[in-house]
Amino acid sequence: MDGYSKLVAWLKVLLPLTALGLLSTLFLLSRNIDPVASVPFADTEIQERLRGQQVTAPFYSGTSSSGDRISVSAGTMATANDQNNAATDLAAHIDLSSGTRVVLFSDTGEFDLAYGASSLAGNVVITTSTGYKLNSDELLTDFENMTVRSPGPVAGTGLSGTLEAGQMTLEKTDDGENAHLIFTKGVKLVYRPEELEE
C-alpha cells in the first residue's frame, strides 16, 4: 500500500469522527430555551392588540359602479368602533375609467367599509397623473361615487405653477367619464411659464 492510499484510509476514519465531534459540541454547548419565557413585545403593543382586532399590511382592491379601479393598502388596520376601521400609513391608488390616476398618501385614516367611504388625516399627499401634487391636512373620500374632498386648505404644484386653495374637490362629471379638480374658497395661483418650458 502506497502513502496516498494510507492517507485516504486514515481520512475515511478521521473526517466522520471530526464531524461527529462538531455536531455533539453544537448540541452540548447550545443554550437552553425556556418555552415559558415572555415574547419580547412592549406592554403598550400587547394592550393595543388585545383591545381590538388588528391586521398588518392589509390590501383591498375593487371596482366602483362606474368602472374605476381602486386599491387601498396600509401599514396596520384595527377596528376603531362599530363601523370604522382605523389605519396607519395609508396609500390609495385610484385608476379612473377616463385613464387618469390619482394616488393618495396619509399617516392615518378611518375607513367605513360598508359605505366605501374614508377620511385620511396627517400629511395627506394627493398626486395625479395629470401633473398635480397637493398637500392637505385632511381628505374625505367616497369611493362609490368617486369623490375626493379636502374640507380644509390645500397647497401644491400644478400644470401651470403653484396653487393654494381653501378647499378642493375631485369629482366626476354627470356623464361619468371625466373627473375634474375643483378649487374653491380663496384660490391663489402663481403662474410660472418657465416651469412649463422645462
TAHUKA-V167516 format. One record per helix or strand of 2 or more residues. SS is the DSSP state (helix for helix, strand for strand). FROM is the first residue (numbers start at 1). TO is the last residue. Records with the same first field share a line. If there is no record, write none. Layout:
SS: FROM-TO + FROM-TO
//
This chain:
helix: 3-28 + 43-51 + 193-197
strand: 54-56 + 59-63 + 69-73 + 76-79 + 84-95 + 101-112 + 117-128 + 133-142 + 147-150 + 154-158 + 161-165 + 167-172 + 179-184 + 188-191
//
